[in-house]
């Protein structure tokens, strides 16, 4: 079971992980794609959202020996205001390889 993903060397502990190979619609070239869920606390909210705004990442999944350059193709969260003390939100992020 995959328990962590690194985005630009920032370690994220995850609760759910999916991986698949998709094909570029123009070239047919295979591209790596991952989708994962994780919890974000109010104290980590700014750090995580600032990271996600970068939108382009070196993606590493150590437990799968997987590394690729990727960009966000899916993003959702259960809460929009994690500035309240002790709040926790559920985040879901999908990344797709860019060549």
Beta strands, then each sheet from edge to edge (+ up, - down):
strand 1: 4-7
strand 2: 10-13
strand 3: 16-23
strand 4: 30-41
strand 5: 56-61
strand 6: 66-77
strand 7: 88-97
sheet 1: 2+ 1- 5+ 6- 7+ 4- 3+
end
